[in-house]
Amino acid sequence: QPQTQPHTQTPRQPRAEQSWGSQLRTLIRRYLAVIAADRGHLMLLATLPMIMGVLSLAIPASSGLAAASGGDTNTDAPTVLLVLAVGACLTGAANAVRELIKERGIYDRERAAGLSRSAYVMSKAIVLGVITATQTIVLSAVCLLPRKLPAHGLLISGTAVPELMLAAVLLGVTSMLLGLVVSAIVRTTEKTMPLLVLITIVEVVFCGSLFPLFNSVGLEQLAWLSPSRWAVAAEAATINLPGIMGPPQGRTTTDPLWQHSILQWGADIGMLVVLGAACLVLVLRLLRRHESSLLRGC
């Protein structure tokens, strides 16, 4: 009888490594599933901007963001812009300030298994960016729509709301990316809350609405690094704040970043985008610093 040949098992082919786009899609789906599973956190995300918007309405501003009647100056408009900036900054930074540090152990294990650093960071930036943008739109609508507004903006005739909301959304998203920078720097979650408070205070001080920053050597240049400086400037340019308020007390001129022109508004918005991109690059560099030497080239 012919001898039976021993059965040999065909070796299994190794699974191909996921592409960058496939990793990004997987990470986004997983992150959304984690967020959706926490009902309490979802309720907080939905209600927080509405609560802050309603609280902002307690600020007396009879002329809103429009020119005062009777030729008077509108000195309340900078306060409204300040409160809107604080809400956008706090919303964005709070969304992201703990996101990387709380997953440091998971990230290290998956990074060793082939996870792309940039895909991981982009998944966080995209999901948190959409959440922050939605929250900031709600906050801006509640804060602005009940008030008197200019008859037109710089880009859109008939309403200034889209331009004001765009500046607020970019401020919220840039502050969110700044929160990711903090989350990439710290080594424990306990250190994130004091830094969140510090970020908010810095953005309030350097927004340019609290006190004049222009023509202050050193202080003005330092304020250029604050996203709130450029967001408030873009909103001030939209509503022509120098025209409705006049020079601040003790000054004979107005802030040049508030000039009511499309060119200046575009420069203010452009600087917000530049700061956001710089934060994103910095997050990638900081994550690389925490990795072992074998993973840094991946």
PAZAPA-4460 file (N, C-alpha, C; in steps of 0.05 Angstrom, whole numbers, plus 32768, in hexadecimal, padded with zeros to 4 digits):
% residues 298
    n_x    n_y    n_z   ca_x   ca_y   ca_z    c_x    c_y    c_z   seq   type   mol
   8011   7FE8   8000   8000   8000   8000   8011   8019   8000     1      Q     A
   8008   802D   7FF1   8018   8046   7FF1   8016   8054   800C     2      P     A
   802D   805E   8014   802D   806C   802E   801F   8087   802C     3      Q     A
   8011   808D   8041   8002   80A6   8042   8016   80BC   8049     4      T     A
   8015   80D1   8038   8027   80E8   803E   801E   80F8   8056     5      Q     A
   802F   80FF   8067   8027   810F   807F   801C   812A   8076     6      P     A
   8006   8131   8083   7FF9   814B   807C   800A   8162   8087     7      H     A
   8011   8174   8075   8020   818B   807D   800E   81A4   807C     8      T     A
   800E   81B3   8091   7FFD   81CB   8092   800B   81E3   8084     9      Q     A
   7FFC   81EF   8073   8006   8206   8064   800B   821D   8078    10      T     A
   8023   8228   8078   8028   823E   808B   8015   8256   8085    11      P     A
   800B   8262   809A   7FF9   8278   8098   8008   8292   8091    12      R     A
   7FFE   82A0   807E   800B   82B9   8076   8008   82CE   808C    13      Q     A
   801D   82DD   8092   801A   82F2   80A6   8006   8307   809D    14      P     A
   7FF7   8312   80AF   7FE3   8326   80A9   7FF1   8340   80A0    15      R     A
   7FE7   834B   808B   7FF3   8364   8081   7FEE   837A   8094    16      A     A
   8001   838C   8097   7FFF   83A2   80A9   7FEA   83B6   809E    17      E     A
   7FDA   83C1   80B0   7FC5   83D4   80A7   7FD2   83ED   809C    18      Q     A
   7FC5   83F8   8088   7FCE   8411   807C   7FC8   8428   8090    19      S     A
   7FD4   843F   808A   7FCF   8457   809C   7FB2   845E   809C    20      W     A
   7FA5   845F   8085   7F89   8466   8083   7F77   8452   8092    21      G     A
   7F7E   8439   808F   7F6E   8424   809D   7F71   8426   80BB    22      S     A
   7F89   842C   80C4   7F8D   8430   80E1   7F7D   8448   80EB    23      Q     A
   7F7E   845E   80DB   7F6F   8476   80E3   7F51   8470   80E6    24      L     A
   7F46   8463   80D2   7F29   845C   80D3   7F22   844B   80EB    25      R     A
   7F33   8437   80F0   7F2F   8425   8107   7F30   8434   8122    26      T     A
   7F44   8446   8124   7F47   8455   813D   7F30   8468   8141    27      L     A
   7F26   8475   812C   7F10   8487   812F   7EF7   8478   8137    28      I     A
   7EF1   8461   812B   7EDA   8451   8132   7EDC   8448   8150    29      R     A
   7EF3   843F   8158   7EF7   8436   8173   7EF3   844D   8187    30      R     A
   7EFE   8464   8181   7EFC   847B   8193   7EDF   8484   8195    31      Y     A
   7ED1   8485   817F   7EB5   848C   8180   7EA4   8479   8190    32      L     A
   7EAB   845F   818E   7E9D   844B   819E   7EA2   844F   81BC    33      A     A
   7EBB   8456   81C3   7EC1   845B   81DF   7EB1   8473   81EA    34      V     A
   7EB0   8488   81DA   7EA1   84A0   81E2   7E84   849A   81E5    35      I     A
   7E79   848C   81D1   7E5C   8486   81D1   7E54   8474   81E9    36      A     A
   7E67   8464   81F2   7E60   8451   8208   7E5D   845F   8223    37      A     A
   7E68   8478   8225   7E66   8487   823E   7E50   849B   823D    38      D     A
   7E38   8493   8245   7E20   84A5   8243   7E23   84BE   8253    39      R     A
   7E2F   84BC   826B   7E33   84D4   827B   7E45   84E8   826F    40      G     A
   7E5A   84DF   8262   7E6D   84F1   8255   7E5F   84FE   823D    41      H     A
   7E4F   84EF   822E   7E40   84FA   8217   7E2D   8510   8220    42      L     A
   7E20   850C   8236   7E0D   8520   8241   7E1D   853A   8248    43      M     A
   7E34   8536   8254   7E45   854D   825C   7E4E   855C   8243    44      L     A
   7E56   854E   822F   7E5F   855B   8216   7E49   856B   8209    45      L     A
   7E30   8561   820C   7E19   856E   81FF   7E10   8586   820F    46      A     A
   7E10   8585   8229   7E05   859A   823A   7E19   85B0   8241    47      T     A
   7E33   85A9   8242   7E46   85BD   824B   7E46   85D7   823A    48      L     A
   7E47   85D5   821F   7E47   85EE   8210   7E2D   85FE   8213    49      P     A
   7E17   85F0   8216   7DFE   85FF   821A   7DFD   860D   8235    50      M     A
   7E08   8600   8249   7E09   860D   8264   7E1B   8626   8263    51      I     A
   7E33   8623   8257   7E45   8639   8255   7E39   8650   8244    52      M     A
   7E2B   8649   822F   7E1E   865D   821F   7E09   866D   822D    53      G     A
   7DF9   865E   823D   7DE3   866B   824D   7DF0   867D   8262    54      V     A
   7E05   8674   826F   7E12   8684   8283   7E1E   869E   8277    55      L     A
   7E27   869C   825E   7E33   86B4   8252   7E1E   86CA   824D    56      S     A
   7E04   86C2   824C   7DEF   86D6   8247   7DEA   86E7   8260    57      L     A
   7DF5   86DF   8277   7DF3   86EF   828F   7E03   8708   828E    58      A     A
   7E16   870A   827B   7E27   8721   8278   7E16   8738   826B    59      I     A
   7E13   874E   8278   7E04   8764   826C   7E12   8770   8254    60      P     A
   7E04   8770   823D   7E10   877C   8225   7DF8   8785   8214    61      A     A
   7DEE   879D   821A   7DD5   87A7   820C   7DD8   87AA   81EE    62      S     A
   7DF1   87B0   81E5   7DF6   87B3   81C8   7E01   8799   81BC    63      S     A
   7E06   8785   81CC   7E10   876C   81C1   7E2B   8770   81B4    64      G     A
   7E2E   8767   819B   7E46   876B   818C   7E43   877F   8175    65      L     A
   7E2D   878F   8177   7E27   87A3   8163   7E2E   87BF   816D    66      A     A
   7E2D   87D2   815B   7E33   87EE   8163   7E1C   87F8   8176    67      A     A
   7E24   8806   818A   7E11   8811   819D   7E01   8828   8190    68      A     A
   7DE8   882B   8199   7DD7   8840   818D   7DDF   885B   8199    69      S     A
   7DD8   8871   818B   7DDD   888B   8195   7DFA   8894   8194    70      G     A
   7E0B   8886   8185   7E27   888E   8182   7E38   8886   819A    71      G     A
   7E2D   8876   81AD   7E3D   886E   81C4   7E50   8857   81BC    72      D     A
   7E64   8852   81CD   7E76   883C   81C8   7E6C   8822   81D5    73      T     A
   7E71   880C   81C8   7E69   87F2   81D3   7E81   87E6   81E2    74      N     A
   7E82   87EA   81FC   7E98   87DF   820C   7E93   87C3   8217    75      T     A
   7E7B   87B8   8211   7E74   879E   821B   7E7C   8788   8207    76      D     A
   7E80   878F   81EE   7E87   877B   81DA   7EA0   876B   81E0    77      A     A
   7EB6   8778   81E9   7ECE   8768   81F0   7EC9   8753   8205    78      P     A
   7EB7   8759   8218   7EB1   8745   822D   7EA3   872D   8222    79      T     A
   7E90   8732   820F   7E82   871C   8202   7E96   870A   81F3    80      V     A
   7EA8   8717   81E5   7EBC   8707   81D6   7ECF   86F8   81E9    81      L     A
   7ED5   8704   8200   7EE6   86F7   8214   7ED8   86DE   821E    82      L     A
   7EBE   86E0   8225   7EB0   86C9   8230   7EAE   86B3   821B    83      V     A
   7EA9   86BA   8202   7EA7   86A6   81ED   7EC2   8698   81E9    84      L     A
   7ED8   86A7   81EB   7EF3   869C   81E9   7EF9   8689   81FF    85      A     A
   7EF1   8690   8218   7EF6   867F   822F   7EE7   8665   822C    86      V     A
   7ECE   8666   8223   7EBE   864E   821F   7ECA   863C   820A    87      G     A
   7ED3   8647   81F4   7EDF   8637   81DE   7EF9   862A   81E7    88      A     A
   7F0A   863A   81F5   7F24   8630   81FF   7F20   8619   8213    89      C     A
   7F0E   861D   8226   7F0A   8609   823B   7EFD   85F0   822F    90      L     A
   7EEA   85F3   821D   7EDE   85DC   8211   7EF2   85CB   8201    91      T     A
   7F02   85D8   81F1   7F15   85C9   81E0   7F2B   85BC   81F1    92      G     A
   7F37   85CB   8203   7F4D   85C0   8213   7F44   85AA   8225    93      A     A
   7F2C   85AD   8232   7F22   8599   8244   7F1B   857F   8236    94      A     A
   7F13   8580   821D   7F0D   8568   820E   7F26   8556   8209    95      N     A
   7F3E   8562   8208   7F55   8554   81FF   7F6B   8550   8214    96      A     A
   7F6A   855F   822A   7F81   8561   823B   7F89   8546   8248    97      V     A
   7F76   8533   8249   7F7D   8519   8255   7F7D   8502   8241    98      R     A
   7F78   8507   8228   7F73   84F2   8215   7F8B   84E0   820F    99      E     A
   7FA3   84EC   820E   7FBB   84DC   8207   7FC7   84CF   8220   100      L     A
   7FC8   84DD   8236   7FD5   84D2   824E   7FC6   84BA   8259   101      I     A
   7FAB   84BB   8257   7F9B   84A5   8262   7F9E   848B   8252   102      K     A
   7FA7   848E   8239   7FAA   8476   8227   7FC8   8470   8222   103      E     A
   7FDA   847A   8232   7FF6   8477   822D   7FFE   845A   822C   104      R     A
   7FF4   8449   823F   7FFB   842D   823F   7FF1   841E   8227   105      G     A
   7FD8   8424   821F   7FCC   8417   8207   7FDB   8420   81EE   106      I     A
   7FE2   8439   81ED   7FF0   8444   81D6   800B   8436   81D3   107      Y     A
   801A   8432   81E9   8034   8426   81E7   8033   8409   81DD   108      D     A
   801E   83FA   81E6   801C   83DF   81DD   8014   83DD   81BF   109      R     A
   8001   83EE   81B7   7FF9   83ED   819B   800E   83F9   8189   110      E     A
   801E   840C   8193   8033   8417   8183   8048   8401   817D   111      R     A
   804E   83F0   8191   8060   83DA   818D   8056   83C6   8179   112      A     A
   803B   83C5   8176   802F   83B2   8163   802B   83BE   8147   113      A     A
   8034   83D7   8143   8033   83E2   8128   8020   83FA   8125   114      G     A
   8016   8405   813B   8004   841C   8139   8013   8434   812F   115      L     A
   8007   8443   811C   8013   845B   8112   800F   8472   8126   116      S     A
   8024   8480   812D   8022   8496   813F   8010   84AC   8134   117      R     A
   8014   84B3   811B   8005   84C9   810F   7FE7   84C1   810C   118      S     A
   7FE1   84A8   8105   7FC5   84A0   8103   7FB8   84A1   811E   119      A     A
   7FC6   849A   8133   7FBB   849C   814E   7FB4   84B9   8156   120      Y     A
   7FC7   84CB   8151   7FC3   84E7   8158   7FAD   84F3   8147   121      V     A
   7FAC   84ED   812D   7F98   84F8   811B   7F7C   84EE   8123   122      M     A
   7F7A   84D5   812C   7F5F   84CB   8135   7F55   84DB   814C   123      S     A
   7F67   84E2   815F   7F5F   84F2   8176   7F57   850E   816C   124      K     A
   7F68   851A   815B   7F63   8535   8152   7F49   8537   8142   125      A     A
   7F43   8523   8132   7F2A   8524   8121   7F11   8522   8133   126      I     A
   7F11   850D   8144   7EF9   8509   8154   7EF5   8520   8168   127      V     A
   7F0A   8527   8176   7F07   853D   818A   7F02   8558   817B   128      L     A
   7F0D   855B   8163   7F09   8573   8154   7EEB   8576   814D   129      G     A
   7EDF   8561   8144   7EC2   8562   813D   7EB1   8567   8156   130      V     A
   7EB8   855A   816C   7EA9   855F   8184   7EAC   857B   818E   131      I     A
   7EC5   8585   818E   7ECA   85A1   8197   7EBD   85B5   8185   132      T     A
   7EBE   85B1   816B   7EB1   85C3   8158   7E93   85C5   815D   133      A     A
   7E87   85AD   8161   7E6A   85AD   8166   7E63   85BB   817F   134      T     A
   7E72   85B6   8194   7E6D   85C4   81AE   7E70   85E2   81AB   135      Q     A
   7E85   85EA   819D   7E8A   8607   819A   7E75   8615   818A   136      T     A
   7E6A   8607   8176   7E54   8613   8166   7E3B   8617   8178   137      I     A
   7E36   8603   8189   7E1F   8606   819C   7E24   861C   81AF   138      V     A
   7E3C   861D   81BB   7E43   8633   81CD   7E40   864E   81C0   139      L     A
   7E4B   8651   81A8   7E4A   866A   819A   7E2D   8672   8194   140      S     A
   7E1D   865F   818B   7E01   8665   8185   7DF2   866F   819D   141      A     A
   7DF5   8662   81B4   7DE7   866A   81CC   7DF2   8685   81D6   142      V     A
   7E0C   868A   81D3   7E18   86A3   81DD   7E12   86BB   81CB   143      C     A
   7E11   86B6   81B0   7E0F   86CD   819E   7DF3   86D3   8193   144      L     A
   7DE4   86BF   818C   7DCB   86C4   817E   7DB7   86D5   818E   145      L     A
   7DB5   86D3   81A8   7DA2   86E4   81B6   7DAB   8701   81B8   146      P     A
   7DC3   8708   81B0   7DCE   8723   81B3   7DCC   8732   8198   147      R     A
   7DCF   874C   819A   7DD0   875C   8182   7DEA   8757   8174   148      K     A
   7DE9   8753   8159   7E00   874D   814A   7E03   8761   8132   149      L     A
   7E1B   8763   8127   7E1E   8775   8110   7E0D   876C   80F9   150      P     A
   7E06   877F   80E8   7DF4   8779   80D1   7E02   8768   80BC   151      A     A
   7E1C   8768   80BC   7E2B   8758   80A8   7E47   8752   80B2   152      H     A
   7E53   873E   80A6   7E6F   8738   80AD   7E81   8741   8097   153      G     A
   7E9A   8738   8098   7EAD   873F   8084   7EAA   872F   806A   154      L     A
   7EA2   8716   806D   7EA0   8704   8056   7E83   8700   804D   155      L     A
   7E71   8700   8060   7E55   86FA   805A   7E44   8712   8061   156      I     A
   7E35   871C   804D   7E23   8733   8052   7E09   8728   805F   157      S     A
   7DFF   8736   8072   7DE6   872F   807F   7DE9   8722   809A   158      G     A
   7E01   8717   80A0   7E05   870A   80BA   7E23   8708   80C0   159      T     A
   7E2A   870B   80D9   7E46   8707   80E1   7E4A   86ED   80F1   160      A     A
   7E34   86DE   80F5   7E35   86C6   8106   7E48   86B1   80FB   161      V     A
   7E48   86AA   80E1   7E5A   8695   80D8   7E77   869B   80DD   162      P     A
   7E7F   86B5   80D9   7E9B   86BC   80DE   7EA2   86BA   80FB   163      E     A
   7E90   86C3   810D   7E95   86C2   8129   7E97   86A5   8133   164      L     A
   7E85   8694   8128   7E85   8678   8130   7E9E   866A   8125   165      M     A
   7EA7   8671   810D   7EC0   8665   8102   7ED8   866A   8114   166      L     A
   7EDB   8683   811D   7EF1   868A   812E   7EEF   867B   8149   167      A     A
   7ED7   8679   8154   7ED4   866A   816D   7ED9   864D   816A   168      A     A
   7ED1   8641   8154   7ED6   8624   814F   7EF4   861F   814C   169      V     A
   7F01   8630   813C   7F1E   862C   8139   7F2D   8630   8154   170      L     A
   7F23   8642   8164   7F2F   8645   817F   7F2B   862C   8190   171      L     A
   7F13   8621   818F   7F0D   8609   819E   7F1E   85F1   8195   172      G     A
   7F21   85EE   817A   7F30   85D7   816F   7F4E   85DB   8175   173      V     A
   7F58   85F4   8172   7F74   85F8   8178   7F7A   85F4   8196   174      T     A
   7F67   85FC   81A7   7F6B   85F7   81C4   7F6A   85D9   81CA   175      S     A
   7F5A   85CB   81BB   7F59   85AD   81BE   7F74   85A1   81B7   176      M     A
   7F80   85AB   81A1   7F9B   85A1   8199   7FB0   85A9   81AE   177      L     A
   7FAC   85C0   81BA   7FBE   85C8   81D0   7FBA   85B6   81E8   178      L     A
   7FA2   85AD   81ED   7F9D   859A   8202   7FAA   857F   81FC   179      G     A
   7FAB   8577   81E3   7FBA   855E   81DC   7FD8   8561   81E1   180      L     A
   7FE2   8579   81DD   7FFF   857E   81E3   8004   857A   8201   181      V     A
   7FF2   8585   8211   7FF5   8581   822E   7FF3   8564   8235   182      V     A
   7FE1   8556   8229   7FDD   8539   822F   7FF5   8529   8226   183      S     A
   8003   8532   8212   801B   8524   8209   8034   852B   821B   184      A     A
   8033   8541   8229   8049   854A   8239   8049   853C   8255   185      I     A
   8032   853C   8262   8030   8532   827D   8034   8514   827F   186      V     A
   803A   850B   8297   803F   84EE   829B   8029   84E1   82AD   187      R     A
   8018   84F2   82B9   8002   84E8   82C9   7FE9   84F9   82C4   188      T     A
   7FD2   84ED   82C6   7FB9   84FB   82C1   7FB4   8511   82D6   189      T     A
   7FC0   850E   82EE   7FBB   8522   8303   7FC7   853D   82FC   190      E     A
   7FDA   853E   82EA   7FE7   8557   82E3   7FD8   8566   82CD   191      K     A
   7FC4   855A   82C1   7FB6   8567   82AB   7FA3   857E   82B4   192      T     A
   7F96   857A   82CB   7F82   858F   82D3   7F8F   85A9   82DA   193      M     A
   7FA6   85AA   82E9   7FB3   85C4   82ED   7FBC   85D1   82D3   194      P     A
   7FC5   85C1   82C0   7FCE   85CC   82A7   7FB6   85D6   8296   195      L     A
   7F9F   85C9   8299   7F87   85D3   828B   7F7F   85EF   8296   196      L     A
   7F80   85F2   82B0   7F7B   860C   82BB   7F8F   8621   82B1   197      V     A
   7FA8   8619   82B0   7FBD   862B   82A7   7FB9   8634   828A   198      L     A
   7FB2   8621   8279   7FAC   8627   825C   7F96   863B   825A   199      I     A
   7F80   8637   8269   7F69   8649   8268   7F70   8665   8271   200      T     A
   7F7F   8667   8287   7F87   8681   8291   7F99   868F   827D   201      I     A
   7FAC   8681   8271   7FBE   868D   825E   7FAF   8698   8246   202      V     A
   7F9C   8688   823C   7F8C   8691   8225   7F7A   86A8   822B   203      E     A
   7F70   86AA   8244   7F60   86C1   824C   7F71   86DA   824D   204      V     A
   7F89   86D8   825A   7F9B   86EF   825D   7FA4   86F9   8242   205      V     A
   7FAA   86E7   822F   7FB6   86EF   8216   7FA2   86F1   81FF   206      F     A
   7F88   86F2   8205   7F74   86F4   81EF   7F73   8710   81E3   207      C     A
   7F7B   8724   81F2   7F7B   873F   81E8   7F61   874E   81EE   208      G     A
   7F4D   8740   81F9   7F34   874D   8200   7F33   8756   821D   209      S     A
   7F44   874B   822E   7F44   8752   824A   7F52   876D   824F   210      L     A
   7F69   8770   8241   7F78   878A   8243   7F88   878C   8229   211      F     A
   7F90   87A4   8221   7F9F   87A8   8208   7FBA   879A   8208   212      P     A
   7FC0   878B   81F3   7FD9   877E   81F0   7FEB   878B   81DB   213      L     A
   7FDF   8799   81C8   7FEF   87A4   81B2   8001   87BB   81BC   214      F     A
   8018   87BD   81AF   802D   87D1   81B6   8039   87CC   81D2   215      N     A
   8036   87B3   81DC   8043   87AC   81F5   805A   8798   81EE   216      S     A
   8072   87A2   81EC   8089   8792   81E3   808D   877A   81F6   217      V     A
   8090   8763   81EA   8093   874A   81FA   8079   873D   81FF   218      G     A
   8067   874B   820C   804C   8740   8212   803C   873A   81F9   219      L     A
   803D   874D   81E6   802F   874A   81CD   8039   8732   81BE   220      E     A
   8053   872F   81BC   805F   8719   81AD   8059   86FE   81BA   221      Q     A
   8059   86FE   81D5   8052   86E5   81E4   8035   86DD   81DE   222      L     A
   8024   86F1   81DC   8007   86EB   81D8   8002   86DF   81BC   223      A     A
   8015   86E3   81A9   8012   86D7   818F   8010   86B8   8190   224      W     A
   801A   86AC   81A6   801A   868F   81A8   7FFF   8685   81B4   225      L     A
   7FEE   8697   81BC   7FD4   8690   81C7   7FBF   868F   81B2   226      S     A
   7FB1   8678   81AE   7F9C   8676   8199   7F86   868B   819E   227      P     A
   7F80   8691   81B7   7F6A   86A3   81BD   7F70   86BF   81B3   228      S     A
   7F89   86C6   81B1   7F91   86E1   81A7   7F87   86E5   818B   229      R     A
   7F8A   86D0   817A   7F83   86D2   815E   7F65   86CE   8159   230      W     A
   7F58   86BD   816A   7F3B   86B9   8167   7F2C   86D2   816E   231      A     A
   7F33   86DE   8185   7F25   86F6   818D   7F2B   870C   8178   232      V     A
   7F43   870D   816E   7F4A   8721   8159   7F39   871E   8140   233      A     A
   7F35   8705   8138   7F24   8700   8120   7F07   8708   8125   234      A     A
   7EFD   8702   813D   7EE1   870A   8143   7EDF   8728   8145   235      E     A
   7EF4   8735   8151   7EF3   8752   8153   7EF4   875F   8137   236      A     A
   7F04   8753   8125   7F05   875D   8109   7EE9   875A   80FC   237      A     A
   7EDC   8744   8101   7EC1   8740   80F5   7EAD   8755   80FD   238      T     A
   7EAC   875A   8117   7E98   876D   8121   7EA1   878A   8121   239      I     A
   7EBA   878F   8117   7EC5   87AA   8117   7EC6   87B5   8133   240      N     A
   7ED2   87A6   8146   7ED4   87AE   8161   7EE2   87CA   8165   241      L     A
   7EF7   87D0   8156   7F03   87EB   8159   7EEF   8801   8153   242      P     A
   7EDD   87FC   813F   7ECA   8811   8138   7EB4   8814   814C   243      G     A
   7EAB   87FF   8159   7E94   8801   816B   7E9D   8806   8188   244      I     A
   7EB7   8802   818E   7EC1   8806   81A9   7ED4   881D   81AB   245      M     A
   7EE4   8822   8196   7EF8   8837   8198   7F11   882D   81A6   246      G     A
   7F25   883D   81A9   7F3E   8835   81B6   7F39   882E   81D3   247      P     A
   7F47   881A   81DD   7F44   8813   81FA   7F4F   8829   820C   248      P     A
   7F47   8828   8225   7F4F   883C   8238   7F6D   883E   823A   249      Q     A
   7F77   8856   8237   7F94   885A   8239   7FA3   8858   821F   250      G     A
   7F94   8852   820A   7FA1   884F   81EF   7F94   8862   81DC   251      R     A
   7FA3   886A   81C8   7F98   887C   81B3   7F92   886D   8199   252      T     A
   7F9B   8854   8197   7F96   8844   8180   7F89   8829   8188   253      T     A
   7F80   881A   8175   7F73   8800   817A   7F86   87EA   8171   254      T     A
   7F7F   87D2   817A   7F90   87BA   8174   7F91   87B6   8155   255      D     A
   7FA9   87B5   814A   7FAB   87B1   812D   7FA1   8796   8123   256      P     A
   7FA0   8782   8135   7F96   8768   812E   7F77   8767   812C   257      L     A
   7F6B   877D   8135   7F4D   877F   8134   7F44   878F   811C   258      W     A
   7F55   8796   810A   7F4E   87A7   80F3   7F37   879A   80E3   259      Q     A
   7F23   87AA   80DD   7F0B   87A0   80CF   7F10   879D   80B1   260      H     A
   7F1F   8788   80AA   7F25   8783   808E   7F27   8765   8089   261      S     A
   7F21   875D   8071   7F22   8740   806B   7F3F   8736   806D   262      I     A
   7F52   8746   8065   7F6E   873E   8066   7F76   8738   8083   263      L     A
   7F6F   874A   8096   7F77   8746   80B2   7F68   872E   80BE   264      Q     A
   7F4E   872B   80B7   7F3F   8714   80C1   7F4B   86FA   80B7   265      W     A
   7F53   86FA   809E   7F60   86E2   8093   7F7A   86DB   80A1   266      G     A
   7F8A   86F0   80A8   7FA3   86EC   80B6   7F9E   86E1   80D1   267      A     A
   7F8A   86EB   80DF   7F83   86E1   80FA   7F7B   86C4   80F9   268      D     A
   7F69   86BD   80E6   7F60   86A1   80E3   7F78   868F   80DB   269      I     A
   7F89   8699   80C9   7FA0   868A   80C0   7FB3   8683   80D7   270      G     A
   7FB7   8696   80E9   7FC9   8690   8100   7FBD   867B   8113   271      M     A
   7FA2   867B   8115   7F96   8666   8125   7F9B   864A   8119   272      L     A
   7F99   8648   80FE   7F9F   862F   80F1   7FBC   8627   80F4   273      V     A
   7FCE   863A   80F2   7FEB   8635   80F6   7FF1   862A   8112   274      V     A
   7FE5   8637   8126   7FE9   862E   8142   7FDE   8612   8146   275      L     A
   7FC7   860C   813A   7FBC   85F1   813C   7FCE   85DC   812F   276      G     A
   7FD8   85E2   8118   7FEA   85D0   810A   8004   85CC   811A   277      A     A
   800E   85E1   8126   8026   85DF   8137   8022   85CD   814F   278      A     A
   800A   85CF   815B   8003   85BE   8172   8002   85A1   8169   279      C     A
   7FF7   859B   8152   7FF5   8580   8148   8011   8574   8143   280      L     A
   8023   8583   8137   803E   857A   8133   804C   8575   814E   281      V     A
   8048   8587   8161   8054   8584   817B   804B   856B   818A   282      L     A
   8031   8565   8187   8027   854C   8194   8036   8534   8189   283      V     A
   8039   8533   816E   8048   851C   8162   8064   851A   816D   284      L     A
   8072   8531   816F   808D   8531   8179   808F   8528   8196   285      R     A
   807B   8531   81A6   807B   852A   81C3   8075   850C   81C7   286      L     A
   8063   8501   81B7   805E   84E4   81B9   8076   84D4   81B1   287      L     A
   8084   84DD   819D   809D   84CF   8195   80B1   84D0   81AB   288      R     A
   80B2   84E5   81BB   80C6   84E7   81D0   80C1   84D2   81E6   289      R     A
   80A8   84CA   81EA   80A1   84B6   81FF   80A6   849A   81F6   290      H     A
   80AB   8495   81DC   80AD   847A   81D1   80CA   8470   81D4   291      E     A
   80CD   8456   81D3   80E8   844A   81D3   80F6   8450   81B9   292      S     A
   8110   844D   81B9   8120   8453   81A2   8119   8441   818A   293      S     A
   810F   8429   818F   8109   8417   8179   80F0   8420   816A   294      L     A
   80DE   842E   8178   80C5   8437   816C   80C6   8452   815F   295      L     A
   80DA   8462   8166   80DA   847E   815D   80DD   8481   813F   296      R     A
   80E9   846D   8132   80EB   846F   8115   80D4   8464   8106   297      G     A
   80C0   8459   8114   80A9   844D   8107   8094   8462   8100   298      C     A
***
